[in-house]
Amino acid sequence: MKNELSFLCIQSLLLLAVGCAPSGSDLETSQSPSVVTDQTGNVEDAVACIFRQRIETIQGDVTAGTAFAAELPQSNRKVIVTAIHLLGPAGGLSSQVSAIEISNVVETVSIFRIAGDEQEQSFPAMPYQLAGAAPFPESSTNGDVLVFAVPDETALDAIQFSTAALQPGDPVWLAAHVIGGAPEGRFLHQGRFLGVEDDGYFKMEFLNAQLDLRATSGAPIVDESGHVVAVNLAGMQVEGALWGYGNPVTRFVPGLDEAMPDE
């Protein structure tokens, strides 16, 4: 497992650095493909909640990866979720921003809906204080995750976090726009849950091994109810199969209400 993660870490950083950080103008002017309807019931609802992002920091702007809007189970507050490793070299910054530094480094969060033509939504950064978060594949309490509060007046579709336990073999979907290996406009990419590794990270196998997963870090992985089970982090080709790794929501959602930022 140690050798596997070392290789995966290198591949993950390469995927992010070589194609996951389009310029701001690319984000604002690119054409958004139309949604391809899939016979997956509530899973389709996740498509309306995925975004490209621009995170403005004192080190520069981060436009890498994907984000999604979700609703907290207890307070019903809406949040924006992505991956903390994007606040580092993988996202174009000179150094990795730690969890305890985020509130002093990040200034503004902007999101752009992937499936649709809605305009940019921007708000001041209000990060949740998850001191136990750290970039994949580092060992940590909360795993690789970055969560921002959404102002109460913001109109935003949001998906639910799952409270159900998955079993190996259960179907799951990555909700994201991929840059290759799938028809344009397809945002749901099915796989099967393989289990949770000893280090706490979620593992799945995609049905389509040809997917190009660049720019999907931070996207939601959802179950057949359309509820988020993990935050996507990396992909790895293994003997013709494509494995995906994510941060299970059970590692960070229970502590979010206590980690809520001051408004």
C-alpha positions as CSV (number, residue, x, y, z in Angstrom):
1,M,0.0,0.0,0.0
2,K,2.9,2.4,0.8
3,N,4.4,2.0,-2.7
4,E,1.0,2.3,-4.3
5,L,0.3,5.6,-2.5
6,S,3.7,7.0,-3.4
7,F,3.1,6.3,-7.1
8,L,-0.5,7.7,-6.7
9,C,0.7,10.9,-5.1
10,I,3.0,11.6,-8.0
11,Q,0.4,10.8,-10.6
12,S,-2.2,12.9,-8.7
13,L,0.0,16.0,-8.7
14,L,0.9,15.5,-12.4
15,L,-2.8,15.3,-13.3
16,L,-3.5,18.5,-11.5
17,A,-0.5,20.4,-12.7
18,V,-0.7,19.5,-16.3
19,G,-4.4,20.4,-17.1
20,C,-6.3,21.3,-14.1
21,A,-5.5,25.0,-13.8
22,P,-7.1,26.9,-16.7
23,S,-6.8,30.7,-16.6
24,G,-9.6,32.8,-15.2
25,S,-10.5,33.9,-18.7
26,D,-10.9,30.3,-19.8
27,L,-13.3,29.7,-16.9
28,E,-15.4,32.7,-17.7
29,T,-15.7,32.3,-21.5
30,S,-15.7,28.6,-22.1
31,Q,-19.0,27.1,-23.4
32,S,-20.8,24.9,-20.9
33,P,-22.0,21.6,-22.5
34,S,-25.6,20.6,-22.1
35,V,-26.6,17.8,-19.7
36,V,-26.9,14.3,-21.0
37,T,-29.8,12.6,-19.1
38,D,-28.9,9.3,-17.5
39,Q,-31.3,6.7,-16.1
40,T,-29.9,7.1,-12.6
41,G,-32.8,8.8,-10.8
42,N,-31.7,11.1,-8.0
43,V,-28.1,10.8,-9.1
44,E,-28.8,13.3,-11.9
45,D,-29.6,16.0,-9.2
46,A,-25.9,16.2,-8.4
47,V,-25.1,17.7,-11.8
48,A,-26.7,21.0,-10.9
49,C,-24.4,21.3,-7.8
50,I,-21.0,21.0,-9.4
51,F,-18.8,24.0,-10.2
52,R,-15.5,25.3,-11.6
53,Q,-14.0,27.6,-9.0
54,R,-11.7,30.5,-8.5
55,I,-10.2,30.8,-5.0
56,E,-8.4,34.2,-4.6
57,T,-5.5,34.0,-2.1
58,I,-2.7,36.3,-1.0
59,Q,-0.4,33.9,-3.0
60,G,-2.4,34.2,-6.2
61,D,-5.6,32.7,-7.7
62,V,-6.4,29.0,-7.7
63,T,-8.6,27.9,-10.6
64,A,-7.8,24.2,-10.5
65,G,-10.1,21.3,-9.8
66,T,-13.9,21.2,-9.1
67,A,-16.2,22.2,-6.2
68,F,-19.7,21.3,-5.2
69,A,-22.5,22.8,-3.1
70,A,-23.9,20.7,-0.2
71,E,-26.2,21.1,2.7
72,L,-25.2,20.2,6.2
73,P,-27.4,17.5,7.8
74,Q,-28.0,19.2,11.2
75,S,-28.0,22.9,10.5
76,N,-29.2,22.8,6.9
77,R,-26.5,25.4,6.1
78,K,-25.1,25.4,2.6
79,V,-21.4,25.0,2.0
80,I,-18.9,24.8,-0.9
81,V,-16.7,21.7,-0.7
82,T,-13.4,21.1,-2.6
83,A,-10.0,19.6,-1.9
84,I,-7.4,21.3,0.3
85,H,-4.4,20.0,-1.9
86,L,-5.6,22.5,-4.5
87,L,-4.3,25.2,-2.2
88,G,-0.7,24.3,-3.0
89,P,1.6,23.5,-6.0
90,A,-1.1,21.3,-7.5
91,G,-3.2,24.4,-7.8
92,G,-0.4,26.7,-9.0
93,L,0.6,28.2,-5.6
94,S,4.3,28.3,-4.5
95,S,3.7,26.3,-1.3
96,Q,0.9,24.2,0.3
97,V,-1.5,26.2,2.5
98,S,-2.1,24.3,5.8
99,A,-5.6,23.9,7.3
100,I,-4.8,26.4,10.1
101,E,-3.5,29.0,7.6
102,I,-6.6,29.1,5.3
103,S,-8.5,31.9,7.0
104,N,-5.4,34.1,6.7
105,V,-4.6,33.2,3.1
106,V,-7.9,32.8,1.2
107,E,-9.8,36.0,0.5
108,T,-12.6,35.3,-2.0
109,V,-14.4,32.3,-3.5
110,S,-16.0,32.3,-6.9
111,I,-18.0,29.5,-8.5
112,F,-19.2,28.8,-12.1
113,R,-21.8,26.1,-12.7
114,I,-20.4,23.4,-15.0
115,A,-23.7,22.3,-16.5
116,G,-25.4,25.5,-17.5
117,D,-24.9,29.2,-18.4
118,E,-25.3,30.8,-15.0
119,Q,-23.0,33.7,-14.2
120,E,-20.3,33.8,-11.6
121,Q,-21.2,33.8,-8.0
122,S,-18.6,35.3,-5.6
123,F,-18.5,35.7,-1.8
124,P,-15.9,36.4,0.9
125,A,-14.1,33.3,2.0
126,M,-15.4,31.9,5.2
127,P,-13.5,28.6,5.7
128,Y,-14.6,26.0,8.2
129,Q,-11.9,25.4,10.8
130,L,-11.0,21.8,10.1
131,A,-7.6,21.7,11.7
132,G,-7.4,17.9,11.0
133,A,-7.5,18.4,7.2
134,A,-4.4,17.7,5.1
135,P,-3.5,17.0,1.5
136,F,-3.9,13.5,0.1
137,P,-2.2,11.1,0.7
138,E,-1.0,12.5,4.1
139,S,-2.4,10.8,7.2
140,S,-4.8,13.1,8.9
141,T,-8.0,13.2,11.0
142,N,-10.3,14.9,8.5
143,G,-8.6,13.9,5.3
144,D,-8.1,16.0,2.1
145,V,-11.0,18.5,2.2
146,L,-11.7,22.3,2.1
147,V,-15.1,23.7,3.1
148,F,-16.4,27.2,2.8
149,A,-19.6,28.7,4.3
150,V,-22.1,30.1,1.9
151,P,-23.8,33.4,2.8
152,D,-27.4,32.8,3.8
153,E,-28.8,35.0,1.0
154,T,-27.0,33.0,-1.7
155,A,-29.4,31.2,-4.1
156,L,-27.7,27.8,-4.7
157,D,-28.8,24.3,-5.4
158,A,-27.1,21.9,-2.9
159,I,-26.9,18.1,-2.5
160,Q,-27.1,16.1,0.7
161,F,-24.3,14.2,2.4
162,S,-25.0,10.5,2.7
163,T,-25.6,8.9,6.1
164,A,-25.9,5.4,4.7
165,A,-23.1,2.9,4.7
166,L,-21.8,1.5,1.4
167,Q,-21.0,-2.1,0.8
168,P,-18.2,-3.3,-1.6
169,G,-19.7,-3.5,-5.0
170,D,-22.3,-0.8,-4.5
171,P,-22.7,1.5,-7.5
172,V,-21.3,5.1,-7.1
173,W,-20.9,8.0,-9.6
174,L,-18.3,10.7,-9.9
175,A,-20.3,13.9,-10.8
176,A,-17.8,16.0,-12.8
177,H,-16.9,17.2,-16.3
178,V,-14.0,15.1,-17.6
179,I,-11.8,16.4,-20.4
180,G,-11.6,13.0,-22.2
181,G,-12.8,9.4,-22.4
182,A,-16.6,10.2,-22.2
183,P,-19.1,11.9,-24.5
184,E,-19.2,15.7,-24.2
185,G,-22.0,16.7,-21.8
186,R,-21.9,13.5,-19.7
187,F,-21.3,14.5,-16.1
188,L,-22.0,11.2,-14.3
189,H,-19.3,8.5,-14.4
190,Q,-20.3,5.2,-12.8
191,G,-18.1,2.9,-10.9
192,R,-18.3,0.5,-8.0
193,F,-17.2,1.0,-4.4
194,L,-14.2,-1.1,-3.4
195,G,-13.8,-0.2,0.2
196,V,-12.0,2.2,2.6
197,E,-8.2,1.8,2.8
198,D,-6.3,1.5,6.1
199,D,-5.4,5.2,5.8
200,G,-9.1,6.1,5.7
201,Y,-9.4,7.0,2.0
202,F,-12.3,5.8,-0.2
203,K,-11.5,3.6,-3.1
204,M,-13.6,2.9,-6.2
205,E,-13.2,1.3,-9.7
206,F,-14.6,3.2,-12.7
207,L,-16.6,1.2,-15.3
208,N,-14.9,3.3,-18.0
209,A,-11.2,2.9,-17.7
210,Q,-10.6,5.5,-20.4
211,L,-11.7,8.5,-18.4
212,D,-9.3,11.5,-18.2
213,L,-9.8,12.6,-14.6
214,R,-7.8,15.9,-14.8
215,A,-9.6,18.8,-13.2
216,T,-11.9,16.6,-11.1
217,S,-10.2,16.9,-7.7
218,G,-12.8,18.2,-5.3
219,A,-15.8,16.8,-7.2
220,P,-18.5,14.8,-5.4
221,I,-18.8,11.0,-5.6
222,V,-22.4,10.1,-5.0
223,D,-24.5,7.0,-4.2
224,E,-27.6,5.8,-6.0
225,S,-29.7,8.3,-3.9
226,G,-27.6,11.2,-5.2
227,H,-26.1,11.8,-1.8
228,V,-22.4,12.6,-1.4
229,V,-20.3,9.7,-0.1
230,A,-16.8,11.1,-0.8
231,V,-14.8,14.0,-2.2
232,N,-12.9,12.9,-5.3
233,L,-9.1,13.3,-5.0
234,A,-7.1,11.2,-7.5
235,G,-7.1,8.4,-10.1
236,M,-4.7,5.5,-10.8
237,Q,-4.4,3.1,-13.7
238,V,-3.8,-0.5,-12.5
239,E,-3.5,-3.3,-15.1
240,G,-6.1,-1.8,-17.4
241,A,-8.5,-0.7,-14.6
242,L,-9.0,2.8,-13.4
243,W,-9.2,3.3,-9.7
244,G,-10.5,6.4,-8.0
245,Y,-9.6,7.7,-4.5
246,G,-11.6,10.1,-2.4
247,N,-12.1,11.4,1.1
248,P,-15.2,9.8,2.7
249,V,-17.7,12.3,4.1
250,T,-17.7,10.4,7.4
251,R,-14.2,11.8,8.1
252,F,-15.3,15.5,8.1
253,V,-19.0,16.0,8.0
254,P,-19.7,15.1,11.7
255,G,-17.4,17.9,12.9
256,L,-18.6,20.7,10.5
257,D,-21.2,22.3,12.7
258,E,-18.6,22.7,15.5
259,A,-16.0,24.1,12.9
260,M,-18.4,26.7,11.6
261,P,-16.5,30.0,10.9
262,D,-17.3,33.3,12.6
263,E,-19.6,35.5,10.5
